[in-house]
Amino acid sequence: MKTIATLFTIAALTLAANAADAKGCIKGAVVGGVAGHYAGHHGVVGAIAGCAYGRHRAKEQARQQQDQQPGQPPIDQGKL
């Protein structure tokens, strides 16, 4: 089981190796790792899930900030 978790961790870290794409991953991984550890010693799985969730939230927040930029028309209103 540890071998599978180690391989999964290496694969996840390889995919998240780009520093620009890691926004939200570190914080999510720390929180997920701690939560996974206390929820049955699954810290690695929790860290991977936390990283994925943190990355998702960072993208979502960046999209919301981009949508709120002044001077840009709302997306659902096109040229008439």
PDB file of N, CA, C and O in Angstrom:
ATOM      1  N   MET A   1       0.830  -1.191   0.000  1.00  0.00           N
ATOM      2  CA  MET A   1       0.000   0.000   0.000  1.00  0.00           C
ATOM      3  C   MET A   1       0.872   1.251   0.000  1.00  0.00           C
ATOM      4  O   MET A   1       0.543   2.237  -0.660  1.00  0.00           O
ATOM      5  N   LYS A   2       1.977   1.216   0.734  1.00  0.00           N
ATOM      6  CA  LYS A   2       2.848   2.379   0.765  1.00  0.00           C
ATOM      7  C   LYS A   2       3.505   2.620  -0.582  1.00  0.00           C
ATOM      8  O   LYS A   2       3.764   3.766  -0.947  1.00  0.00           O
ATOM      9  N   THR A   3       3.775   1.561  -1.321  1.00  0.00           N
ATOM     10  CA  THR A   3       4.377   1.706  -2.642  1.00  0.00           C
ATOM     11  C   THR A   3       3.423   2.419  -3.588  1.00  0.00           C
ATOM     12  O   THR A   3       3.836   3.298  -4.344  1.00  0.00           O
ATOM     13  N   ILE A   4       2.164   2.049  -3.548  1.00  0.00           N
ATOM     14  CA  ILE A   4       1.161   2.695  -4.400  1.00  0.00           C
ATOM     15  C   ILE A   4       1.025   4.169  -4.022  1.00  0.00           C
ATOM     16  O   ILE A   4       0.976   5.033  -4.896  1.00  0.00           O
ATOM     17  N   ALA A   5       0.966   4.454  -2.725  1.00  0.00           N
ATOM     18  CA  ALA A   5       0.853   5.843  -2.277  1.00  0.00           C
ATOM     19  C   ALA A   5       2.079   6.652  -2.672  1.00  0.00           C
ATOM     20  O   ALA A   5       1.955   7.816  -3.052  1.00  0.00           O
ATOM     21  N   THR A   6       3.257   6.051  -2.587  1.00  0.00           N
ATOM     22  CA  THR A   6       4.486   6.742  -2.970  1.00  0.00           C
ATOM     23  C   THR A   6       4.501   7.034  -4.463  1.00  0.00           C
ATOM     24  O   THR A   6       4.860   8.138  -4.872  1.00  0.00           O
ATOM     25  N   LEU A   7       4.121   6.072  -5.274  1.00  0.00           N
ATOM     26  CA  LEU A   7       4.072   6.289  -6.715  1.00  0.00           C
ATOM     27  C   LEU A   7       3.042   7.353  -7.084  1.00  0.00           C
ATOM     28  O   LEU A   7       3.287   8.182  -7.960  1.00  0.00           O
ATOM     29  N   PHE A   8       1.906   7.330  -6.424  1.00  0.00           N
ATOM     30  CA  PHE A   8       0.862   8.323  -6.670  1.00  0.00           C
ATOM     31  C   PHE A   8       1.349   9.716  -6.283  1.00  0.00           C
ATOM     32  O   PHE A   8       1.071  10.689  -6.984  1.00  0.00           O
ATOM     33  N   THR A   9       2.075   9.816  -5.171  1.00  0.00           N
ATOM     34  CA  THR A   9       2.619  11.094  -4.723  1.00  0.00           C
ATOM     35  C   THR A   9       3.643  11.621  -5.716  1.00  0.00           C
ATOM     36  O   THR A   9       3.634  12.806  -6.049  1.00  0.00           O
ATOM     37  N   ILE A  10       4.516  10.759  -6.186  1.00  0.00           N
ATOM     38  CA  ILE A  10       5.529  11.180  -7.162  1.00  0.00           C
ATOM     39  C   ILE A  10       4.858  11.653  -8.446  1.00  0.00           C
ATOM     40  O   ILE A  10       5.272  12.658  -9.025  1.00  0.00           O
ATOM     41  N   ALA A  11       3.841  10.950  -8.892  1.00  0.00           N
ATOM     42  CA  ALA A  11       3.119  11.361 -10.099  1.00  0.00           C
ATOM     43  C   ALA A  11       2.443  12.715  -9.906  1.00  0.00           C
ATOM     44  O   ALA A  11       2.478  13.560 -10.800  1.00  0.00           O
ATOM     45  N   ALA A  12       1.830  12.921  -8.748  1.00  0.00           N
ATOM     46  CA  ALA A  12       1.163  14.193  -8.480  1.00  0.00           C
ATOM     47  C   ALA A  12       2.162  15.339  -8.404  1.00  0.00           C
ATOM     48  O   ALA A  12       1.899  16.427  -8.915  1.00  0.00           O
ATOM     49  N   LEU A  13       3.289  15.105  -7.780  1.00  0.00           N
ATOM     50  CA  LEU A  13       4.309  16.149  -7.685  1.00  0.00           C
ATOM     51  C   LEU A  13       4.918  16.457  -9.041  1.00  0.00           C
ATOM     52  O   LEU A  13       5.267  17.604  -9.318  1.00  0.00           O
ATOM     53  N   THR A  14       5.048  15.466  -9.872  1.00  0.00           N
ATOM     54  CA  THR A  14       5.572  15.685 -11.220  1.00  0.00           C
ATOM     55  C   THR A  14       4.619  16.554 -12.031  1.00  0.00           C
ATOM     56  O   THR A  14       5.056  17.440 -12.766  1.00  0.00           O
ATOM     57  N   LEU A  15       3.329  16.304 -11.900  1.00  0.00           N
ATOM     58  CA  LEU A  15       2.352  17.102 -12.634  1.00  0.00           C
ATOM     59  C   LEU A  15       2.266  18.524 -12.102  1.00  0.00           C
ATOM     60  O   LEU A  15       1.949  19.445 -12.855  1.00  0.00           O
ATOM     61  N   ALA A  16       2.540  18.717 -10.826  1.00  0.00           N
ATOM     62  CA  ALA A  16       2.445  20.041 -10.209  1.00  0.00           C
ATOM     63  C   ALA A  16       3.807  20.705 -10.065  1.00  0.00           C
ATOM     64  O   ALA A  16       3.976  21.589  -9.225  1.00  0.00           O
ATOM     65  N   ALA A  17       4.773  20.296 -10.865  1.00  0.00           N
ATOM     66  CA  ALA A  17       6.139  20.798 -10.712  1.00  0.00           C
ATOM     67  C   ALA A  17       6.291  22.250 -11.137  1.00  0.00           C
ATOM     68  O   ALA A  17       7.186  22.938 -10.648  1.00  0.00           O
ATOM     69  N   ASN A  18       5.453  22.723 -12.021  1.00  0.00           N
ATOM     70  CA  ASN A  18       5.565  24.093 -12.493  1.00  0.00           C
ATOM     71  C   ASN A  18       5.173  25.055 -11.365  1.00  0.00           C
ATOM     72  O   ASN A  18       4.077  24.947 -10.815  1.00  0.00           O
ATOM     73  N   ALA A  19       6.046  25.978 -11.021  1.00  0.00           N
ATOM     74  CA  ALA A  19       5.809  26.885  -9.892  1.00  0.00           C
ATOM     75  C   ALA A  19       4.607  27.790 -10.129  1.00  0.00           C
ATOM     76  O   ALA A  19       3.893  28.122  -9.182  1.00  0.00           O
ATOM     77  N   ALA A  20       4.371  28.189 -11.362  1.00  0.00           N
ATOM     78  CA  ALA A  20       3.241  29.064 -11.655  1.00  0.00           C
ATOM     79  C   ALA A  20       1.912  28.339 -11.454  1.00  0.00           C
ATOM     80  O   ALA A  20       0.912  28.974 -11.117  1.00  0.00           O
ATOM     81  N   ASP A  21       1.885  27.046 -11.650  1.00  0.00           N
ATOM     82  CA  ASP A  21       0.661  26.285 -11.500  1.00  0.00           C
ATOM     83  C   ASP A  21       0.435  25.796 -10.069  1.00  0.00           C
ATOM     84  O   ASP A  21      -0.589  25.173  -9.790  1.00  0.00           O
ATOM     85  N   ALA A  22       1.357  26.063  -9.176  1.00  0.00           N
ATOM     86  CA  ALA A  22       1.255  25.541  -7.816  1.00  0.00           C
ATOM     87  C   ALA A  22       0.505  26.481  -6.880  1.00  0.00           C
ATOM     88  O   ALA A  22       0.463  26.231  -5.675  1.00  0.00           O
ATOM     89  N   LYS A  23      -0.082  27.542  -7.394  1.00  0.00           N
ATOM     90  CA  LYS A  23      -0.784  28.486  -6.542  1.00  0.00           C
ATOM     91  C   LYS A  23      -1.950  27.784  -5.842  1.00  0.00           C
ATOM     92  O   LYS A  23      -2.835  27.235  -6.497  1.00  0.00           O
ATOM     93  N   GLY A  24      -1.943  27.804  -4.527  1.00  0.00           N
ATOM     94  CA  GLY A  24      -2.977  27.162  -3.731  1.00  0.00           C
ATOM     95  C   GLY A  24      -2.664  25.723  -3.359  1.00  0.00           C
ATOM     96  O   GLY A  24      -3.290  25.168  -2.456  1.00  0.00           O
ATOM     97  N   CYS A  25      -1.712  25.117  -4.035  1.00  0.00           N
ATOM     98  CA  CYS A  25      -1.411  23.706  -3.810  1.00  0.00           C
ATOM     99  C   CYS A  25      -0.724  23.480  -2.464  1.00  0.00           C
ATOM    100  O   CYS A  25      -1.076  22.547  -1.741  1.00  0.00           O
ATOM    101  N   ILE A  26       0.233  24.305  -2.127  1.00  0.00           N
ATOM    102  CA  ILE A  26       1.009  24.103  -0.891  1.00  0.00           C
ATOM    103  C   ILE A  26       0.100  24.209   0.333  1.00  0.00           C
ATOM    104  O   ILE A  26       0.116  23.343   1.208  1.00  0.00           O
ATOM    105  N   LYS A  27      -0.681  25.270   0.381  1.00  0.00           N
ATOM    106  CA  LYS A  27      -1.574  25.473   1.522  1.00  0.00           C
ATOM    107  C   LYS A  27      -2.593  24.335   1.624  1.00  0.00           C
ATOM    108  O   LYS A  27      -2.851  23.819   2.712  1.00  0.00           O
ATOM    109  N   GLY A  28      -3.163  23.951   0.489  1.00  0.00           N
ATOM    110  CA  GLY A  28      -4.128  22.855   0.476  1.00  0.00           C
ATOM    111  C   GLY A  28      -3.504  21.535   0.867  1.00  0.00           C
ATOM    112  O   GLY A  28      -4.130  20.725   1.550  1.00  0.00           O
ATOM    113  N   ALA A  29      -2.259  21.312   0.432  1.00  0.00           N
ATOM    114  CA  ALA A  29      -1.575  20.063   0.760  1.00  0.00           C
ATOM    115  C   ALA A  29      -1.288  19.967   2.248  1.00  0.00           C
ATOM    116  O   ALA A  29      -1.414  18.895   2.839  1.00  0.00           O
ATOM    117  N   VAL A  30      -0.906  21.070   2.851  1.00  0.00           N
ATOM    118  CA  VAL A  30      -0.632  21.063   4.293  1.00  0.00           C
ATOM    119  C   VAL A  30      -1.912  20.765   5.072  1.00  0.00           C
ATOM    120  O   VAL A  30      -1.931  19.897   5.945  1.00  0.00           O
ATOM    121  N   VAL A  31      -2.971  21.488   4.749  1.00  0.00           N
ATOM    122  CA  VAL A  31      -4.239  21.276   5.451  1.00  0.00           C
ATOM    123  C   VAL A  31      -4.773  19.869   5.206  1.00  0.00           C
ATOM    124  O   VAL A  31      -5.213  19.200   6.141  1.00  0.00           O
ATOM    125  N   GLY A  32      -4.735  19.417   3.957  1.00  0.00           N
ATOM    126  CA  GLY A  32      -5.217  18.074   3.625  1.00  0.00           C
ATOM    127  C   GLY A  32      -4.375  16.983   4.256  1.00  0.00           C
ATOM    128  O   GLY A  32      -4.911  15.957   4.676  1.00  0.00           O
ATOM    129  N   GLY A  33      -3.061  17.186   4.331  1.00  0.00           N
ATOM    130  CA  GLY A  33      -2.178  16.202   4.949  1.00  0.00           C
ATOM    131  C   GLY A  33      -2.451  16.044   6.433  1.00  0.00           C
ATOM    132  O   GLY A  33      -2.477  14.928   6.951  1.00  0.00           O
ATOM    133  N   VAL A  34      -2.654  17.162   7.115  1.00  0.00           N
ATOM    134  CA  VAL A  34      -2.954  17.099   8.552  1.00  0.00           C
ATOM    135  C   VAL A  34      -4.315  16.436   8.771  1.00  0.00           C
ATOM    136  O   VAL A  34      -4.463  15.578   9.641  1.00  0.00           O
ATOM    137  N   ALA A  35      -5.303  16.840   7.975  1.00  0.00           N
ATOM    138  CA  ALA A  35      -6.635  16.249   8.122  1.00  0.00           C
ATOM    139  C   ALA A  35      -6.603  14.749   7.807  1.00  0.00           C
ATOM    140  O   ALA A  35      -7.231  13.954   8.507  1.00  0.00           O
ATOM    141  N   GLY A  36      -5.878  14.368   6.764  1.00  0.00           N
ATOM    142  CA  GLY A  36      -5.775  12.957   6.410  1.00  0.00           C
ATOM    143  C   GLY A  36      -5.054  12.145   7.468  1.00  0.00           C
ATOM    144  O   GLY A  36      -5.399  10.991   7.719  1.00  0.00           O
ATOM    145  N   HIS A  37      -4.049  12.755   8.090  1.00  0.00           N
ATOM    146  CA  HIS A  37      -3.318  12.053   9.146  1.00  0.00           C
ATOM    147  C   HIS A  37      -4.235  11.735  10.326  1.00  0.00           C
ATOM    148  O   HIS A  37      -4.211  10.626  10.861  1.00  0.00           O
ATOM    149  N   TYR A  38      -5.035  12.708  10.723  1.00  0.00           N
ATOM    150  CA  TYR A  38      -5.915  12.483  11.864  1.00  0.00           C
ATOM    151  C   TYR A  38      -7.140  11.645  11.504  1.00  0.00           C
ATOM    152  O   TYR A  38      -7.815  11.130  12.394  1.00  0.00           O
ATOM    153  N   ALA A  39      -7.431  11.503  10.225  1.00  0.00           N
ATOM    154  CA  ALA A  39      -8.587  10.713   9.796  1.00  0.00           C
ATOM    155  C   ALA A  39      -8.165   9.325   9.366  1.00  0.00           C
ATOM    156  O   ALA A  39      -8.679   8.812   8.372  1.00  0.00           O
ATOM    157  N   GLY A  40      -7.262   8.712  10.069  1.00  0.00           N
ATOM    158  CA  GLY A  40      -6.904   7.330   9.793  1.00  0.00           C
ATOM    159  C   GLY A  40      -5.544   7.150   9.168  1.00  0.00           C
ATOM    160  O   GLY A  40      -5.339   6.196   8.417  1.00  0.00           O
ATOM    161  N   HIS A  41      -4.614   8.027   9.451  1.00  0.00           N
ATOM    162  CA  HIS A  41      -3.236   7.920   8.964  1.00  0.00           C
ATOM    163  C   HIS A  41      -3.154   7.873   7.438  1.00  0.00           C
ATOM    164  O   HIS A  41      -2.424   7.061   6.871  1.00  0.00           O
ATOM    165  N   HIS A  42      -3.898   8.737   6.797  1.00  0.00           N
ATOM    166  CA  HIS A  42      -3.874   8.852   5.340  1.00  0.00           C
ATOM    167  C   HIS A  42      -3.363  10.240   4.959  1.00  0.00           C
ATOM    168  O   HIS A  42      -3.996  10.945   4.172  1.00  0.00           O
ATOM    169  N   GLY A  43      -2.240  10.622   5.509  1.00  0.00           N
ATOM    170  CA  GLY A  43      -1.699  11.955   5.282  1.00  0.00           C
ATOM    171  C   GLY A  43      -1.327  12.231   3.843  1.00  0.00           C
ATOM    172  O   GLY A  43      -1.550  13.336   3.349  1.00  0.00           O
ATOM    173  N   VAL A  44      -0.761  11.245   3.157  1.00  0.00           N
ATOM    174  CA  VAL A  44      -0.341  11.438   1.767  1.00  0.00           C
ATOM    175  C   VAL A  44      -1.564  11.631   0.877  1.00  0.00           C
ATOM    176  O   VAL A  44      -1.585  12.526   0.031  1.00  0.00           O
ATOM    177  N   VAL A  45      -2.564  10.807   1.063  1.00  0.00           N
ATOM    178  CA  VAL A  45      -3.784  10.924   0.272  1.00  0.00           C
ATOM    179  C   VAL A  45      -4.456  12.267   0.554  1.00  0.00           C
ATOM    180  O   VAL A  45      -4.942  12.926  -0.365  1.00  0.00           O
ATOM    181  N   GLY A  46      -4.483  12.665   1.810  1.00  0.00           N
ATOM    182  CA  GLY A  46      -5.064  13.958   2.173  1.00  0.00           C
ATOM    183  C   GLY A  46      -4.293  15.116   1.572  1.00  0.00           C
ATOM    184  O   GLY A  46      -4.888  16.108   1.151  1.00  0.00           O
ATOM    185  N   ALA A  47      -2.975  14.999   1.528  1.00  0.00           N
ATOM    186  CA  ALA A  47      -2.157  16.060   0.944  1.00  0.00           C
ATOM    187  C   ALA A  47      -2.415  16.186  -0.553  1.00  0.00           C
ATOM    188  O   ALA A  47      -2.491  17.297  -1.077  1.00  0.00           O
ATOM    189  N   ILE A  48      -2.548  15.071  -1.234  1.00  0.00           N
ATOM    190  CA  ILE A  48      -2.821  15.108  -2.673  1.00  0.00           C
ATOM    191  C   ILE A  48      -4.198  15.715  -2.934  1.00  0.00           C
ATOM    192  O   ILE A  48      -4.353  16.559  -3.816  1.00  0.00           O
ATOM    193  N   ALA A  49      -5.181  15.287  -2.176  1.00  0.00           N
ATOM    194  CA  ALA A  49      -6.526  15.833  -2.347  1.00  0.00           C
ATOM    195  C   ALA A  49      -6.563  17.313  -1.982  1.00  0.00           C
ATOM    196  O   ALA A  49      -7.227  18.100  -2.657  1.00  0.00           O
ATOM    197  N   GLY A  50      -5.855  17.701  -0.918  1.00  0.00           N
ATOM    198  CA  GLY A  50      -5.797  19.099  -0.520  1.00  0.00           C
ATOM    199  C   GLY A  50      -5.131  19.962  -1.566  1.00  0.00           C
ATOM    200  O   GLY A  50      -5.559  21.090  -1.808  1.00  0.00           O
ATOM    201  N   CYS A  51      -4.093  19.444  -2.186  1.00  0.00           N
ATOM    202  CA  CYS A  51      -3.407  20.162  -3.257  1.00  0.00           C
ATOM    203  C   CYS A  51      -4.350  20.392  -4.432  1.00  0.00           C
ATOM    204  O   CYS A  51      -4.419  21.494  -4.975  1.00  0.00           O
ATOM    205  N   ALA A  52      -5.071  19.353  -4.817  1.00  0.00           N
ATOM    206  CA  ALA A  52      -6.006  19.475  -5.933  1.00  0.00           C
ATOM    207  C   ALA A  52      -7.107  20.484  -5.617  1.00  0.00           C
ATOM    208  O   ALA A  52      -7.469  21.294  -6.470  1.00  0.00           O
ATOM    209  N   TYR A  53      -7.640  20.439  -4.397  1.00  0.00           N
ATOM    210  CA  TYR A  53      -8.696  21.379  -4.014  1.00  0.00           C
ATOM    211  C   TYR A  53      -8.157  22.804  -3.921  1.00  0.00           C
ATOM    212  O   TYR A  53      -8.814  23.745  -4.365  1.00  0.00           O
ATOM    213  N   GLY A  54      -6.970  22.967  -3.351  1.00  0.00           N
ATOM    214  CA  GLY A  54      -6.377  24.299  -3.251  1.00  0.00           C
ATOM    215  C   GLY A  54      -6.115  24.903  -4.612  1.00  0.00           C
ATOM    216  O   GLY A  54      -6.319  26.101  -4.811  1.00  0.00           O
ATOM    217  N   ARG A  55      -5.669  24.093  -5.546  1.00  0.00           N
ATOM    218  CA  ARG A  55      -5.427  24.557  -6.913  1.00  0.00           C
ATOM    219  C   ARG A  55      -6.734  24.973  -7.576  1.00  0.00           C
ATOM    220  O   ARG A  55      -6.789  25.986  -8.275  1.00  0.00           O
ATOM    221  N   HIS A  56      -7.790  24.182  -7.353  1.00  0.00           N
ATOM    222  CA  HIS A  56      -9.105  24.499  -7.905  1.00  0.00           C
ATOM    223  C   HIS A  56      -9.620  25.832  -7.362  1.00  0.00           C
ATOM    224  O   HIS A  56     -10.126  26.666  -8.113  1.00  0.00           O
ATOM    225  N   ARG A  57      -9.483  26.019  -6.043  1.00  0.00           N
ATOM    226  CA  ARG A  57      -9.955  27.268  -5.427  1.00  0.00           C
ATOM    227  C   ARG A  57      -9.156  28.469  -5.922  1.00  0.00           C
ATOM    228  O   ARG A  57      -9.728  29.538  -6.131  1.00  0.00           O
ATOM    229  N   ALA A  58      -7.852  28.318  -6.113  1.00  0.00           N
ATOM    230  CA  ALA A  58      -7.027  29.417  -6.598  1.00  0.00           C
ATOM    231  C   ALA A  58      -7.443  29.824  -8.013  1.00  0.00           C
ATOM    232  O   ALA A  58      -7.507  31.013  -8.326  1.00  0.00           O
ATOM    233  N   LYS A  59      -7.722  28.842  -8.859  1.00  0.00           N
ATOM    234  CA  LYS A  59      -8.189  29.152 -10.214  1.00  0.00           C
ATOM    235  C   LYS A  59      -9.529  29.859 -10.186  1.00  0.00           C
ATOM    236  O   LYS A  59      -9.760  30.811 -10.931  1.00  0.00           O
ATOM    237  N   GLU A  60     -10.415  29.381  -9.313  1.00  0.00           N
ATOM    238  CA  GLU A  60     -11.742  29.969  -9.194  1.00  0.00           C
ATOM    239  C   GLU A  60     -11.661  31.423  -8.723  1.00  0.00           C
ATOM    240  O   GLU A  60     -12.358  32.286  -9.255  1.00  0.00           O
ATOM    241  N   GLN A  61     -10.818  31.694  -7.733  1.00  0.00           N
ATOM    242  CA  GLN A  61     -10.659  33.052  -7.232  1.00  0.00           C
ATOM    243  C   GLN A  61     -10.025  33.956  -8.276  1.00  0.00           C
ATOM    244  O   GLN A  61     -10.413  35.118  -8.399  1.00  0.00           O
ATOM    245  N   ALA A  62      -9.066  33.451  -9.025  1.00  0.00           N
ATOM    246  CA  ALA A  62      -8.439  34.249 -10.084  1.00  0.00           C
ATOM    247  C   ALA A  62      -9.459  34.590 -11.163  1.00  0.00           C
ATOM    248  O   ALA A  62      -9.464  35.706 -11.683  1.00  0.00           O
ATOM    249  N   ARG A  63     -10.319  33.641 -11.499  1.00  0.00           N
ATOM    250  CA  ARG A  63     -11.356  33.891 -12.497  1.00  0.00           C
ATOM    251  C   ARG A  63     -12.336  34.949 -12.007  1.00  0.00           C
ATOM    252  O   ARG A  63     -12.753  35.807 -12.785  1.00  0.00           O
ATOM    253  N   GLN A  64     -12.713  34.901 -10.725  1.00  0.00           N
ATOM    254  CA  GLN A  64     -13.630  35.886 -10.174  1.00  0.00           C
ATOM    255  C   GLN A  64     -12.995  37.274 -10.153  1.00  0.00           C
ATOM    256  O   GLN A  64     -13.662  38.265 -10.449  1.00  0.00           O
ATOM    257  N   GLN A  65     -11.719  37.350  -9.807  1.00  0.00           N
ATOM    258  CA  GLN A  65     -11.035  38.645  -9.804  1.00  0.00           C
ATOM    259  C   GLN A  65     -10.929  39.205 -11.212  1.00  0.00           C
ATOM    260  O   GLN A  65     -11.052  40.414 -11.407  1.00  0.00           O
ATOM    261  N   GLN A  66     -10.704  38.355 -12.184  1.00  0.00           N
ATOM    262  CA  GLN A  66     -10.610  38.799 -13.570  1.00  0.00           C
ATOM    263  C   GLN A  66     -11.964  39.305 -14.051  1.00  0.00           C
ATOM    264  O   GLN A  66     -12.032  40.288 -14.789  1.00  0.00           O
ATOM    265  N   ASP A  67     -13.031  38.649 -13.644  1.00  0.00           N
ATOM    266  CA  ASP A  67     -14.375  39.073 -14.044  1.00  0.00           C
ATOM    267  C   ASP A  67     -14.757  40.409 -13.425  1.00  0.00           C
ATOM    268  O   ASP A  67     -15.587  41.124 -13.988  1.00  0.00           O
ATOM    269  N   GLN A  68     -14.182  40.765 -12.296  1.00  0.00           N
ATOM    270  CA  GLN A  68     -14.531  41.994 -11.592  1.00  0.00           C
ATOM    271  C   GLN A  68     -13.654  43.181 -11.974  1.00  0.00           C
ATOM    272  O   GLN A  68     -13.780  44.252 -11.379  1.00  0.00           O
ATOM    273  N   GLN A  69     -12.773  43.016 -12.950  1.00  0.00           N
ATOM    274  CA  GLN A  69     -11.899  44.111 -13.377  1.00  0.00           C
ATOM    275  C   GLN A  69     -12.757  45.214 -13.983  1.00  0.00           C
ATOM    276  O   GLN A  69     -13.611  44.938 -14.826  1.00  0.00           O
ATOM    277  N   PRO A  70     -12.538  46.475 -13.561  1.00  0.00           N
ATOM    278  CA  PRO A  70     -13.314  47.578 -14.135  1.00  0.00           C
ATOM    279  C   PRO A  70     -12.901  47.841 -15.586  1.00  0.00           C
ATOM    280  O   PRO A  70     -11.756  47.618 -15.978  1.00  0.00           O
ATOM    281  N   GLY A  71     -13.864  48.319 -16.358  1.00  0.00           N
ATOM    282  CA  GLY A  71     -13.577  48.666 -17.738  1.00  0.00           C
ATOM    283  C   GLY A  71     -13.795  47.539 -18.719  1.00  0.00           C
ATOM    284  O   GLY A  71     -13.661  47.739 -19.927  1.00  0.00           O
ATOM    285  N   GLN A  72     -14.125  46.369 -18.235  1.00  0.00           N
ATOM    286  CA  GLN A  72     -14.388  45.244 -19.116  1.00  0.00           C
ATOM    287  C   GLN A  72     -15.885  44.946 -19.097  1.00  0.00           C
ATOM    288  O   GLN A  72     -16.492  44.910 -18.027  1.00  0.00           O
ATOM    289  N   PRO A  73     -16.483  44.732 -20.265  1.00  0.00           N
ATOM    290  CA  PRO A  73     -17.910  44.400 -20.271  1.00  0.00           C
ATOM    291  C   PRO A  73     -18.129  43.015 -19.690  1.00  0.00           C
ATOM    292  O   PRO A  73     -17.248  42.160 -19.786  1.00  0.00           O
ATOM    293  N   PRO A  74     -19.288  42.777 -19.087  1.00  0.00           N
ATOM    294  CA  PRO A  74     -19.596  41.429 -18.587  1.00  0.00           C
ATOM    295  C   PRO A  74     -19.546  40.417 -19.714  1.00  0.00           C
ATOM    296  O   PRO A  74     -19.776  40.766 -20.872  1.00  0.00           O
ATOM    297  N   ILE A  75     -19.257  39.207 -19.402  1.00  0.00           N
ATOM    298  CA  ILE A  75     -19.066  38.164 -20.399  1.00  0.00           C
ATOM    299  C   ILE A  75     -20.356  37.876 -21.162  1.00  0.00           C
ATOM    300  O   ILE A  75     -20.292  37.638 -22.368  1.00  0.00           O
ATOM    301  N   ASP A  76     -21.537  37.888 -20.510  1.00  0.00           N
ATOM    302  CA  ASP A  76     -22.759  37.502 -21.179  1.00  0.00           C
ATOM    303  C   ASP A  76     -23.336  38.608 -22.036  1.00  0.00           C
ATOM    304  O   ASP A  76     -24.350  38.378 -22.694  1.00  0.00           O
ATOM    305  N   GLN A  77     -22.747  39.808 -22.070  1.00  0.00           N
ATOM    306  CA  GLN A  77     -23.211  40.877 -22.945  1.00  0.00           C
ATOM    307  C   GLN A  77     -22.217  41.066 -24.074  1.00  0.00           C
ATOM    308  O   GLN A  77     -21.097  41.530 -23.859  1.00  0.00           O
ATOM    309  N   GLY A  78     -22.625  40.712 -25.255  1.00  0.00           N
ATOM    310  CA  GLY A  78     -21.760  40.864 -26.415  1.00  0.00           C
ATOM    311  C   GLY A  78     -22.071  42.169 -27.138  1.00  0.00           C
ATOM    312  O   GLY A  78     -22.853  42.990 -26.658  1.00  0.00           O
ATOM    313  N   LYS A  79     -21.452  42.345 -28.286  1.00  0.00           N
ATOM    314  CA  LYS A  79     -21.735  43.524 -29.098  1.00  0.00           C
ATOM    315  C   LYS A  79     -23.129  43.378 -29.700  1.00  0.00           C
ATOM    316  O   LYS A  79     -23.531  42.293 -30.122  1.00  0.00           O
ATOM    317  N   LEU A  80     -23.840  44.470 -29.729  1.00  0.00           N
ATOM    318  CA  LEU A  80     -25.197  44.456 -30.303  1.00  0.00           C
ATOM    319  C   LEU A  80     -25.189  45.010 -31.686  1.00  0.00           C
ATOM    320  O   LEU A  80     -26.236  45.080 -32.330  1.00  0.00           O
TER     321      LEU A  80
END
